[in-house]
Amino acid sequence: MASIQWLKLTAGATLISLISFNAAAFSDSLFGNRAIATEPASLQLQSSSASDTQLIVQAQPKKIQIVFPGRADATDLKTKVNAVASFLTREMGMPVEGVIADDTAAVEALRANRADVAFLSSRPALKAQQLANAKLYLAEVRPNYSGGHTYRSIFVVPKDSPLKTRPSNKQSLEQLRGKKIAFTSPTSGSGFVFPVAEMVKQGLVPNRDRVKDFFKQVSYGNGYSGALQAVLRGQADVAAVSEYTLRPPYITAAEAKKLRVLAFISNVPAHGVAIDDDLPTATRNKLINAMMKLNEPANNKLLKDLGNATSLVRVDHDRHLNPMREALKRAGIE
């Protein structure tokens, strides 16, 4: 946290050393300054050796700042974010503030101690762990996710394409050699990382750098809609996207009827809620319990209004994100 006190007790004598540090003040218009309380709220006893023990005093924040994701198709999103923040404020008995930002800004806010919590997709969640030691504690469940809190990455072709779905992914994807593909973006999990990892797994390419040698043309749609439109307009033979994009708002229902799935990869981790490890344990647990109350019928509309999630489920950070970690490694992506 922005203020942490360490009391070190040694065997021969009691040595008390106070080390305090404050996070640099930020004038960023998005996140603003974060005020930190000086009264300790949580104590943890931690042994560092047989001869000394450290007593960690975690400071209670004066407020909790949560970063919510932006959505191109959302209307009045800030009002909806404020409604969730107000609900959590009442449940927590302390101010909870919500801001809207993309994954990159959210991870940076966690790293710089300008935010305590962020809704993140799986790849940024791994980056948040690396840079801020934040972990996912909750994952979103959506009705259009085939696995509840996991979903599929799909290869999409025109309905009348000569490419056929074969008994195995290798057989289906082998047909793409010399074809034109539209990936979602170079950073997309379901629209690039998982498709490339699957091609490596099936022995079609050695790594992401050789994908361009397999296809006649590689392009990026700058989003799901762009990749799908490339196929609809005949600019690409196949697109790599998420399973839930074959419907509005990404494309129209009429456009969806012109497409079909050639192959898919399961177990793409759903987006989730990452919490900075600097948040005191008691506060973190209270916040998780408060967010789980958004699943209750009386409060569920607040969650649904934020996006397409219908509920939140508790997840183990490593277990949930392992498929993404393995896909990145297989594809040769740092």
C-alpha positions as CSV (number, residue, x, y, z in Angstrom):
1,M,0.0,0.0,0.0
2,A,1.0,3.7,-0.1
3,S,1.9,3.4,3.6
4,I,3.3,0.3,5.2
5,Q,5.0,0.0,8.6
6,W,7.4,-2.8,9.5
7,L,8.1,-3.8,13.1
8,K,11.1,-6.1,13.4
9,L,11.5,-8.1,16.7
10,T,14.9,-9.7,17.3
11,A,15.8,-12.3,20.0
12,G,18.5,-10.3,21.9
13,A,16.7,-7.0,22.1
14,T,13.7,-5.4,20.7
15,L,14.6,-3.4,17.7
16,I,11.9,-1.3,16.3
17,S,12.5,0.2,12.9
18,L,9.9,2.2,11.1
19,I,10.1,2.3,7.4
20,S,7.4,4.2,5.6
21,F,7.0,5.1,2.0
22,N,4.4,6.9,0.0
23,A,3.4,6.3,-3.5
24,A,4.2,9.3,-5.7
25,A,1.3,11.8,-6.0
26,F,-0.4,11.5,-9.4
27,S,-2.3,14.3,-11.0
28,D,-3.6,12.0,-13.7
29,S,-7.1,13.2,-14.6
30,L,-8.4,9.6,-14.8
31,F,-7.3,8.2,-11.5
32,G,-6.4,11.3,-9.4
33,N,-4.7,11.2,-6.1
34,R,-5.2,8.3,-3.7
35,A,-5.5,9.1,0.0
36,I,-4.2,6.4,2.4
37,A,-5.2,6.1,6.0
38,T,-2.4,6.1,8.6
39,E,-4.2,3.8,11.1
40,P,-3.3,0.1,10.7
41,A,-6.2,-2.2,9.9
42,S,-4.5,-5.6,9.4
43,L,-1.6,-7.4,11.1
44,Q,0.3,-10.4,9.7
45,L,3.1,-12.2,11.5
46,Q,5.8,-13.5,9.2
47,S,8.9,-15.5,10.1
48,S,12.0,-14.5,8.0
49,S,14.4,-16.8,9.9
50,A,14.8,-18.8,13.1
51,S,16.1,-15.7,15.0
52,D,13.8,-12.9,13.9
53,T,10.2,-12.3,13.1
54,Q,8.5,-9.5,11.1
55,L,5.2,-8.1,12.0
56,I,3.6,-6.6,8.9
57,V,1.1,-3.8,9.5
58,Q,-1.1,-3.2,6.5
59,A,-2.7,0.2,6.3
60,Q,-6.5,0.5,5.7
61,P,-7.2,2.6,2.6
62,K,-9.6,5.5,2.9
63,K,-11.2,4.4,-0.4
64,I,-11.1,1.6,-2.9
65,Q,-10.6,2.4,-6.6
66,I,-11.9,0.0,-9.2
67,V,-11.1,0.1,-12.9
68,F,-14.0,-1.0,-15.1
69,P,-13.6,-1.9,-18.8
70,G,-14.9,0.4,-21.5
71,R,-17.4,-1.0,-24.1
72,A,-17.9,0.5,-27.5
73,D,-21.6,-0.6,-27.5
74,A,-22.4,0.6,-24.0
75,T,-24.7,3.6,-23.4
76,D,-24.3,5.8,-20.3
77,L,-21.6,3.4,-19.0
78,K,-20.3,5.9,-16.4
79,T,-23.7,6.1,-14.7
80,K,-23.8,2.3,-14.6
81,V,-20.3,2.1,-13.1
82,N,-21.3,4.7,-10.5
83,A,-24.3,2.6,-9.5
84,V,-22.1,-0.4,-8.9
85,A,-19.6,1.7,-7.0
86,S,-22.4,3.1,-4.8
87,F,-23.7,-0.4,-4.1
88,L,-20.2,-1.6,-3.1
89,T,-19.8,1.6,-0.9
90,R,-22.8,0.6,1.1
91,E,-21.7,-3.0,1.4
92,M,-18.2,-2.1,2.4
93,G,-19.0,0.8,4.7
94,M,-16.2,2.9,3.0
95,P,-16.0,4.8,-0.3
96,V,-15.6,2.8,-3.5
97,E,-14.9,4.7,-6.7
98,G,-15.2,3.4,-10.2
99,V,-13.3,4.7,-13.3
100,I,-13.4,3.4,-16.9
101,A,-10.2,2.5,-18.7
102,D,-8.8,-0.1,-21.1
103,D,-6.7,-3.1,-20.0
104,T,-3.3,-1.3,-20.5
105,A,-4.3,1.7,-18.4
106,A,-5.8,-0.6,-15.7
107,V,-2.6,-2.7,-15.3
108,E,-0.6,0.5,-15.1
109,A,-2.9,1.9,-12.4
110,L,-2.5,-1.3,-10.4
111,R,1.3,-1.1,-10.8
112,A,1.4,2.6,-9.8
113,N,-0.9,2.1,-6.8
114,R,-3.5,4.3,-8.4
115,A,-6.1,1.5,-8.3
116,D,-6.8,-1.5,-6.0
117,V,-9.0,-3.5,-8.3
118,A,-9.5,-4.0,-12.1
119,F,-11.7,-6.0,-14.4
120,L,-9.2,-7.6,-16.8
121,S,-9.0,-10.1,-19.6
122,S,-6.7,-13.0,-19.2
123,R,-3.5,-11.8,-20.8
124,P,-3.5,-8.4,-19.0
125,A,-4.3,-10.3,-15.8
126,L,-1.0,-12.2,-16.2
127,K,0.8,-8.9,-16.7
128,A,-0.9,-7.4,-13.6
129,Q,0.4,-10.3,-11.6
130,Q,3.9,-9.7,-13.0
131,L,4.0,-6.0,-12.5
132,A,1.7,-5.5,-9.4
133,N,1.4,-8.9,-7.9
134,A,-2.3,-8.6,-8.4
135,K,-4.4,-11.8,-8.8
136,L,-7.7,-12.8,-10.2
137,Y,-10.2,-13.8,-7.5
138,L,-13.4,-13.7,-9.6
139,A,-14.4,-14.5,-13.2
140,E,-17.3,-13.5,-15.3
141,V,-20.0,-15.9,-16.3
142,R,-21.8,-15.1,-19.6
143,P,-24.7,-17.0,-21.2
144,N,-22.9,-17.0,-24.5
145,Y,-19.7,-18.6,-23.1
146,S,-19.8,-22.3,-23.9
147,G,-17.9,-23.1,-20.7
148,G,-19.6,-20.6,-18.4
149,H,-16.5,-18.8,-17.2
150,T,-14.4,-20.1,-20.2
151,Y,-15.2,-19.7,-23.9
152,R,-14.0,-20.8,-27.4
153,S,-11.7,-19.2,-29.9
154,I,-13.1,-19.9,-33.3
155,F,-12.0,-19.9,-37.0
156,V,-14.8,-18.5,-39.1
157,V,-15.4,-18.9,-42.8
158,P,-18.1,-18.0,-45.3
159,K,-21.1,-20.3,-45.2
160,D,-20.5,-21.4,-48.8
161,S,-16.7,-21.8,-48.3
162,P,-15.1,-24.9,-49.9
163,L,-13.2,-25.4,-46.6
164,K,-14.8,-28.2,-44.6
165,T,-14.8,-29.1,-40.9
166,R,-12.8,-32.3,-40.6
167,P,-12.7,-34.9,-37.8
168,S,-9.7,-33.2,-36.2
169,N,-8.5,-29.6,-35.8
170,K,-5.3,-30.5,-37.6
171,Q,-7.2,-31.7,-40.6
172,S,-9.5,-28.7,-40.6
173,L,-6.7,-26.2,-40.2
174,E,-4.4,-27.8,-42.8
175,Q,-6.8,-26.5,-45.4
176,L,-5.9,-22.9,-44.5
177,R,-2.4,-23.2,-46.0
178,G,-2.0,-20.5,-48.7
179,K,-5.3,-18.8,-47.6
180,K,-5.9,-15.3,-46.4
181,I,-6.6,-14.9,-42.6
182,A,-7.8,-12.0,-40.6
183,F,-6.8,-12.1,-36.9
184,T,-8.6,-9.9,-34.4
185,S,-5.4,-8.1,-33.3
186,P,-1.8,-9.1,-32.4
187,T,-2.6,-8.9,-28.7
188,S,-6.0,-10.7,-28.7
189,G,-6.2,-13.9,-26.7
190,S,-9.0,-15.6,-28.6
191,G,-8.3,-13.7,-31.8
192,F,-4.6,-14.5,-32.1
193,V,-2.8,-16.2,-29.2
194,F,-5.0,-19.3,-29.0
195,P,-5.4,-19.7,-32.7
196,V,-1.6,-19.5,-33.3
197,A,-0.9,-21.8,-30.3
198,E,-3.3,-24.4,-31.8
199,M,-1.5,-24.2,-35.1
200,V,1.8,-24.8,-33.3
201,K,0.3,-27.6,-31.3
202,Q,-0.9,-29.3,-34.6
203,G,2.5,-29.0,-36.1
204,L,1.4,-26.5,-38.8
205,V,3.8,-23.7,-37.8
206,P,6.7,-23.6,-35.4
207,N,5.8,-20.3,-33.8
208,R,4.0,-17.0,-34.3
209,D,6.8,-15.6,-36.4
210,R,6.3,-18.3,-39.1
211,V,2.5,-17.8,-39.4
212,K,3.0,-15.5,-42.3
213,D,4.8,-18.3,-44.2
214,F,1.8,-20.6,-43.8
215,F,-0.8,-18.1,-45.0
216,K,-0.9,-16.2,-48.3
217,Q,-1.9,-13.1,-46.4
218,V,-2.1,-12.1,-42.7
219,S,-4.2,-9.1,-41.7
220,Y,-5.6,-7.8,-38.4
221,G,-9.2,-6.5,-38.0
222,N,-8.4,-4.1,-35.1
223,G,-11.2,-5.8,-33.3
224,Y,-13.7,-8.7,-33.7
225,S,-16.0,-6.8,-36.0
226,G,-13.2,-5.8,-38.4
227,A,-11.9,-9.4,-38.7
228,L,-15.4,-10.7,-39.4
229,Q,-16.1,-8.0,-41.9
230,A,-12.9,-8.9,-43.8
231,V,-14.5,-12.4,-44.4
232,L,-17.9,-11.0,-45.2
233,R,-16.4,-8.7,-47.8
234,G,-14.2,-11.3,-49.4
235,Q,-11.0,-9.8,-48.2
236,A,-10.1,-12.8,-46.1
237,D,-10.9,-16.5,-46.3
238,V,-11.0,-17.0,-42.6
239,A,-11.2,-15.0,-39.4
240,A,-10.0,-15.8,-35.9
241,V,-12.4,-14.4,-33.2
242,S,-14.3,-15.3,-30.0
243,E,-17.4,-17.5,-30.2
244,Y,-19.7,-14.8,-28.8
245,T,-19.0,-12.4,-31.7
246,L,-21.2,-14.1,-34.2
247,R,-24.1,-11.9,-33.1
248,P,-24.9,-8.2,-32.5
249,P,-23.3,-5.8,-31.6
250,Y,-20.3,-7.3,-33.5
251,I,-22.2,-8.2,-36.7
252,T,-25.9,-8.2,-37.6
253,A,-28.0,-11.3,-37.4
254,A,-28.2,-11.3,-41.2
255,E,-24.4,-11.2,-41.5
256,A,-24.1,-14.0,-39.0
257,K,-26.2,-16.3,-41.2
258,K,-23.5,-15.9,-43.9
259,L,-20.8,-17.4,-41.7
260,R,-20.0,-20.7,-40.1
261,V,-17.4,-22.1,-37.7
262,L,-14.6,-24.2,-39.3
263,A,-12.7,-25.1,-36.1
264,F,-12.5,-24.1,-32.4
265,I,-10.3,-24.1,-29.4
266,S,-11.9,-24.4,-25.9
267,N,-11.0,-23.2,-22.4
268,V,-10.1,-19.6,-23.2
269,P,-10.3,-17.9,-19.7
270,A,-13.1,-15.5,-19.2
271,H,-12.4,-11.9,-18.0
272,G,-12.3,-11.4,-14.3
273,V,-11.7,-9.2,-11.3
274,A,-8.0,-8.7,-10.3
275,I,-7.2,-7.4,-6.8
276,D,-3.8,-5.9,-5.8
277,D,-2.1,-7.8,-3.1
278,D,-1.5,-4.6,-1.2
279,L,-5.1,-4.4,-0.3
280,P,-5.4,-5.8,3.3
281,T,-6.7,-9.4,3.4
282,A,-9.7,-8.5,5.5
283,T,-10.7,-5.7,3.1
284,R,-10.1,-7.9,0.1
285,N,-12.3,-10.7,1.5
286,K,-15.0,-8.2,2.4
287,L,-14.9,-6.7,-1.1
288,I,-15.1,-10.2,-2.8
289,N,-18.2,-11.0,-0.7
290,A,-19.7,-7.7,-1.6
291,M,-19.1,-8.3,-5.3
292,M,-20.6,-11.8,-5.0
293,K,-23.8,-10.1,-3.8
294,L,-24.2,-8.7,-7.3
295,N,-25.3,-12.3,-8.3
296,E,-28.4,-12.0,-6.1
297,P,-31.7,-11.3,-7.9
298,A,-32.2,-7.9,-6.1
299,N,-28.8,-6.7,-7.3
300,N,-28.1,-8.6,-10.5
301,K,-29.2,-5.9,-12.9
302,L,-26.3,-3.7,-11.7
303,L,-23.9,-6.4,-12.9
304,K,-25.7,-7.1,-16.1
305,D,-25.8,-3.4,-17.0
306,L,-22.0,-3.3,-17.0
307,G,-21.8,-5.7,-19.9
308,N,-22.8,-9.2,-20.8
309,A,-21.9,-11.0,-17.5
310,T,-24.8,-12.5,-15.6
311,S,-22.8,-13.6,-12.6
312,L,-19.3,-13.8,-10.9
313,V,-17.7,-17.0,-9.7
314,R,-14.7,-17.5,-7.5
315,V,-11.6,-18.8,-9.3
316,D,-8.1,-19.8,-8.5
317,H,-5.8,-17.3,-10.3
318,D,-3.2,-19.8,-11.6
319,R,-5.7,-22.6,-12.5
320,H,-8.0,-20.1,-14.4
321,L,-5.1,-18.5,-16.3
322,N,-3.0,-21.6,-17.0
323,P,-4.6,-22.1,-20.5
324,M,-3.5,-18.6,-21.5
325,R,-0.1,-19.0,-20.0
326,E,0.4,-22.3,-21.9
327,A,-0.9,-20.8,-25.1
328,L,1.5,-17.8,-24.9
329,K,4.4,-20.2,-24.3
330,R,3.4,-22.5,-27.1
331,A,3.1,-19.7,-29.6
332,G,6.4,-18.2,-28.6
333,I,5.0,-15.0,-27.2
334,E,6.6,-13.3,-24.3
